[in-house]
Amino acid sequence: MTEKILIVEDEPTLQETIAYNLKKQGYEVEIVGNGHAALEAARTLNPNLLLLDIMLPGLDGFEITRILRREMNIPIIMLTARDDEIDRVVGLEMGADDYLAKPFSMRELMARVKAQLRRSRLHKKEIEKYAEKNAPQETLNFGELVINTTRHEITLHNKALSLKPKEYELLLFFAEHRGQMLSRSLILERVWGWNYIGDSRTVDVHIRWLRKKIEDDPSKPKRIITVRGGGYRFEG
Ligand code: CA
């Protein structure tokens, strides 16, 4: 996916030069020239990184950083005309991730952008991993057959089964109605939906496939039982 960079800069020449160089690196670029537009654009365009000039019409870069830091976790590189130690400290304290004093080389800027984006991607991955690890796992257990409804994973004898989406939905529907006789038409309606154009043979075919995967002996099914003249019953 192309990463999007929001340039907040009020000098037209610098805007253009930065945008040109970023596009050449394959980034998508959006440009705004004042503080209020910067807030609006950061909120609506969902950029991956913000290049933020400090001296801007409207809100200045410090104020923008202070506001955005409370709302989103986006890497911010501040750009300033003054190579002033105070600005640098204030900028970083406000929550900027990096700081570049004008005039800077485009090469330097590109390197900083790349580094911040890499850091941000790693950070996102870590958060996702953490969230996944700590998410409550909902499972339905039928002896050796376990359905993890959080991860949409099925294991049989501790081995992961590869089920097609409809097979998974069908098994889940059975699992939620264990012990009940389910007619082909009910299964068709609930798993395939009202609008599905097809007949009950669709159900039979999918059950045959499912049995191959979840039955120890598909020719003598013990989990999904055929009910004569009726439909199917899931025994677990
Ligand atoms: Ca400026």
Residues whose N, C-alpha, C, O or C-beta is under 5 A from the ligand:
A	BS01	CA	D10 D53 M55 L56
